[in-house]
Amino acid sequence: MDIEIRLFESLKKHQPAGGTVRLAAGSRVSDLLDALGISTDDVGVLMVNQADGRFGQLLQNGDVVTLIPPIGGG
């Protein structure tokens, strides 16, 4: 199945060519992160199809996953 991925800020370096990742059916968000080489600690906001997502969430063909790193400041 093909998953569209949108990465922001420091996570952009993991952006795949074409903006999509092909995963096996039954894959979860955590499998996507593994495929991209992204640690869960590096993700502050996770959305699947513009709704709050979870690392253990099952993905479906055509899903859009958005990852934003934690925001810090002083």
N, CA, C and O of each residue as an XYZ file, in Angstrom:
296
protein
N       0.847     -1.177      0.000
C       0.000      0.000      0.000
C       0.888      1.234      0.000
O       2.017      1.200      0.491
N       0.371      2.318     -0.553
C       1.127      3.564     -0.641
C       0.612      4.565      0.383
O      -0.591      4.804      0.490
N       1.545      5.145      1.133
C       1.229      6.128      2.163
C       1.898      7.443      1.787
O       3.102      7.477      1.534
N       1.130      8.517      1.748
C       1.703      9.841      1.496
C       2.243     10.374      2.813
O       1.582     10.279      3.847
N       3.438     10.931      2.774
C       4.076     11.411      3.995
C       4.403     12.888      3.860
O       4.945     13.330      2.847
N       4.063     13.645      4.896
C       4.371     15.076      4.952
C       5.208     15.325      6.195
O       4.759     15.104      7.320
N       6.424     15.787      5.977
C       7.365     16.016      7.072
C       7.706     17.496      7.160
O       7.779     18.188      6.145
N       7.914     17.973      8.382
C       8.196     19.383      8.600
C       9.471     19.556      9.407
O       9.897     18.669     10.146
N      10.066     20.735      9.238
C      11.253     21.175      9.983
C      12.368     20.136      9.947
O      12.766     19.698      8.868
N      12.876     19.738     11.103
C      14.044     18.853     11.168
C      13.766     17.454     10.617
O      14.705     16.703     10.353
N      12.503     17.095     10.440
C      12.167     15.773      9.902
C      12.233     15.731      8.379
O      12.217     14.647      7.795
N      12.306     16.887      7.725
C      12.312     16.941      6.257
C      13.442     16.130      5.635
O      13.322     15.655      4.505
N      14.537     15.973      6.369
C      15.671     15.217      5.824
C      15.318     13.750      5.571
O      16.050     13.050      4.872
N      14.205     13.284      6.135
C      13.758     11.901      5.950
C      12.722     11.770      4.830
O      12.223     10.674      4.573
N      12.396     12.883      4.163
C      11.348     12.895      3.133
C      11.732     11.964      1.979
O      12.797     12.129      1.385
N      10.877     10.989      1.657
C      11.189     10.085      0.551
C      10.955     10.772     -0.795
O      10.156     11.703     -0.898
N      11.652     10.306     -1.807
C      11.439     10.813     -3.159
C       9.991     10.561     -3.557
O       9.468      9.465     -3.360
N       9.356     11.562     -4.109
C       7.968     11.415     -4.525
C       6.967     11.609     -3.401
O       5.766     11.708     -3.654
N       7.444     11.665     -2.156
C       6.564     11.928     -1.027
C       5.693     10.767     -0.592
O       4.789     10.943      0.224
N       5.953      9.574     -1.128
C       5.167      8.409     -0.716
C       6.092      7.268     -0.296
O       7.237      7.164     -0.736
N       5.549      6.424      0.567
C       6.262      5.235      1.034
C       5.360      4.037      0.772
O       4.163      4.080      1.054
N       5.929      2.982      0.240
C       5.179      1.744      0.012
C       5.429      0.811      1.192
O       6.573      0.488      1.513
N       4.343      0.383      1.830
C       4.413     -0.514      2.985
C       3.545     -1.737      2.738
O       2.650     -1.716      1.893
N       3.815     -2.791      3.474
C       2.993     -3.999      3.397
C       1.634     -3.742      4.040
O       1.521     -2.941      4.968
N       0.616     -4.419      3.549
C      -0.710     -4.333      4.160
C      -0.594     -4.726      5.626
O       0.175     -5.622      5.974
N      -1.353     -4.061      6.479
C      -1.315     -4.344      7.907
C      -0.252     -3.560      8.657
O      -0.046     -3.776      9.851
N       0.429     -2.644      7.960
C       1.466     -1.836      8.612
C       0.848     -0.771      9.503
O      -0.275     -0.317      9.281
N       1.603     -0.393     10.499
C       1.187      0.633     11.457
C       2.059      1.872     11.277
O       3.064      1.838     10.567
N       1.667      2.954     11.923
C       2.454      4.184     11.866
C       3.882      3.906     12.331
O       4.830      4.436     11.750
N       4.051      3.093     13.357
C       5.399      2.779     13.852
C       6.249      2.101     12.773
O       7.460      2.316     12.720
N       5.632      1.290     11.918
C       6.359      0.664     10.810
C       6.813      1.714      9.800
O       7.908      1.622      9.246
N       5.972      2.702      9.568
C       6.330      3.802      8.673
C       7.534      4.563      9.219
O       8.468      4.874      8.481
N       7.504      4.863     10.523
C       8.629      5.567     11.136
C       9.916      4.756     11.012
O      10.976      5.310     10.722
N       9.824      3.452     11.230
C      11.001      2.589     11.080
C      11.540      2.653      9.654
O      12.750      2.738      9.445
N      10.636      2.612      8.673
C      11.044      2.654      7.265
C      11.740      3.963      6.917
O      12.618      3.997      6.054
N      11.346      5.036      7.591
C      11.925      6.355      7.326
C      13.140      6.652      8.201
O      13.852      7.628      7.961
N      13.383      5.821      9.209
C      14.500      6.064     10.119
C      14.227      7.183     11.107
O      15.141      7.908     11.501
N      12.961      7.324     11.511
C      12.558      8.378     12.445
C      12.196      7.749     13.788
O      11.432      6.785     13.841
N      12.742      8.291     14.865
C      12.433      7.834     16.218
C      11.129      8.477     16.700
O      10.823      9.613     16.338
N      10.375      7.754     17.506
C       9.147      8.332     18.069
C       9.457      9.554     18.925
O       8.619     10.446     19.056
N      10.654      9.603     19.509
C      11.061     10.756     20.321
C      11.205     12.026     19.491
O      11.164     13.133     20.029
N      11.371     11.865     18.187
C      11.551     13.009     17.291
C      10.235     13.547     16.742
O      10.230     14.488     15.949
N       9.118     12.952     17.163
C       7.801     13.353     16.662
C       7.008     14.022     17.776
O       6.767     13.421     18.823
N       6.605     15.270     17.547
C       5.789     15.997     18.518
C       4.318     15.951     18.168
O       3.462     15.865     19.049
N       4.023     16.007     16.866
C       2.643     15.959     16.380
C       2.566     14.887     15.305
O       3.371     14.863     14.374
N       1.590     14.004     15.445
C       1.354     12.924     14.491
C      -0.095     12.998     14.045
O      -1.012     12.942     14.864
N      -0.291     13.123     12.744
C      -1.651     13.161     12.211
C      -1.779     12.147     11.080
O      -0.855     11.961     10.288
N      -2.933     11.498     11.016
C      -3.265     10.602      9.921
C      -4.558     11.126      9.313
O      -5.591     11.180      9.981
N      -4.495     11.505      8.057
C      -5.654     12.067      7.353
C      -6.233     13.266      8.101
O      -7.450     13.381      8.253
N      -5.370     14.146      8.562
C      -5.709     15.404      9.231
C      -6.423     15.216     10.568
O      -7.112     16.121     11.039
N      -6.259     14.040     11.181
C      -6.815     13.773     12.516
C      -5.680     13.260     13.402
O      -4.684     12.736     12.903
N      -5.837     13.415     14.719
C      -4.819     12.909     15.643
C      -4.536     11.442     15.363
O      -5.457     10.641     15.202
N      -3.256     11.097     15.307
C      -2.860      9.721     15.050
C      -2.127      9.130     16.238
O      -1.754      9.838     17.173
N      -1.925      7.805     16.187
C      -1.195      7.080     17.227
C      -0.123      6.221     16.557
O      -0.288      5.790     15.416
N       0.960      5.980     17.264
C       2.045      5.193     16.688
C       1.603      3.771     16.353
O       2.119      3.176     15.407
N       0.665      3.223     17.104
C       0.186      1.867     16.857
C      -0.969      1.778     15.878
O      -1.505      0.694     15.646
N      -1.357      2.901     15.304
C      -2.517      2.954     14.408
C      -2.241      2.216     13.100
O      -1.187      2.388     12.488
N      -3.204      1.388     12.680
C      -3.107      0.705     11.390
C      -3.285      1.712     10.271
O      -4.114      2.617     10.358
N      -2.500      1.546      9.221
C      -2.597      2.423      8.062
C      -3.357      1.734      6.944
O      -3.377      0.507      6.845
N      -3.980      2.545      6.106
C      -4.720      2.061      4.944
C      -4.106      2.668      3.690
O      -3.518      3.748      3.744
N      -4.240      1.985      2.573
C      -3.739      2.506      1.312
C      -4.279      3.914      1.073
O      -5.479      4.155      1.203
N      -3.393      4.836      0.726
C      -3.796      6.205      0.429
C      -3.824      7.140      1.622
O      -4.095      8.329      1.459
N      -3.548      6.630      2.829
C      -3.516      7.510      4.003
C      -2.449      8.582      3.828
O      -1.446      8.381      3.143
N      -2.689      9.724      4.465
C      -1.728     10.823      4.485
C      -1.266     10.989      5.927
O      -2.069     11.272      6.816
N       0.028     10.812      6.151
C       0.606     10.923      7.489
C       1.442     12.196      7.552
O       2.312     12.429      6.712
N       1.160     13.016      8.563
C       1.887     14.262      8.784
C       2.662     14.141     10.087
O       2.110     13.751     11.116
N       3.947     14.477     10.033
C       4.808     14.418     11.214
C       5.470     15.771     11.424
O       6.074     16.331     10.508
N       5.349     16.288     12.644
C       5.959     17.560     13.015
C       6.803     17.298     14.259
O       6.337     16.649     15.196
N       8.033     17.791     14.277
C       8.881     17.559     15.449
C       8.390     18.345     16.657
O       7.604     19.281     16.511
N       8.850     17.970     17.855
C       8.497     18.742     19.050
C       8.970     20.189     18.893
O      10.000     20.462     18.277
N       8.201     21.092     19.456
C       8.535     22.511     19.387
C       9.045     22.939     20.750
O       8.391     22.712     21.768
N      10.202     23.551     20.763
C      10.777     24.020     22.020
C      11.030     25.509     21.946
O      11.042     26.105     20.869
N      11.223     26.075     23.065
C      11.505     27.500     23.084
C      11.860     27.946     24.484
O      11.902     27.157     25.428
N      12.106     29.195     24.583
C      12.523     29.688     25.882
C      11.849     30.921     26.276
O      12.109     31.449     27.357
